Amino acid sequence: MGLLTVIAAAAAAWIFGAGYYMVLSKPWIEASGVPVDANGRPAGGTNPMPFVLSAIAMLLVAGMMRHILSKGGVETFGAGIVSGLGIGLFFIAPWIMINNAYAMRPFRLTLIDGGYAVAGSAIIGAVLTLF
């Protein structure tokens, strides 16, 4: 599990996220309260920073998951998925819930963003064990 594997895992989860949020764009926009333009798209949607920062964050998550899985002796595809599900469901999603609760955001936003955290972590765990 080297650097290229971390990059591949991060890219896989990031690409999944693009599709996930395209499918859930309307409910996410409603739940997040992001201002929209006349076309119903997020205002300032041409700003590249959210995409750059999310890619960097995905690399950080994949890198740390590589460390955790390596130290934990996780080597099989199935164990990678289960470990990723656990990390997403029991570490990342609860943190998202805390942030959204204090920001008085709808629980629906937690379900959408937490769902991505769980699925994305499972994808990272799976890809990290492929190589």
NORWO-V549225 format. One record per backbone hydrogen bond with DSSP energy under -1.0 kcal/mol. CO is the residue of the C=O (numbers start at 0). NH is the residue of the N-H. If there is no record, write none. Layout:
CO/NH
CO/NH
This chain:
1/5
2/6
3/7
4/8
5/9
6/10
7/11
8/12
9/13
10/14
11/15
12/16
13/17
14/18
15/19
16/20
17/21
18/22
19/23
23/27
24/28
25/29
26/30
27/31
28/32
34/42
36/39
40/36
41/44
43/46
47/51
48/52
49/53
50/54
51/55
52/56
53/57
54/58
55/59
56/60
57/61
58/62
59/63
60/64
61/65
62/66
63/67
64/68
65/69
66/70
67/71
68/73
69/72
75/79
76/80
77/81
78/82
79/83
80/84
81/85
82/86
83/87
84/88
85/89
86/90
86/91
87/92
90/94
91/95
92/96
93/97
94/98
95/99
96/100
97/101
98/102
99/104
100/103
105/108
106/110
107/111
108/112
109/113
110/114
111/115
112/116
113/117
114/118
115/119
116/120
117/121
118/122
119/123
120/124
121/125
122/126
123/127
126/129
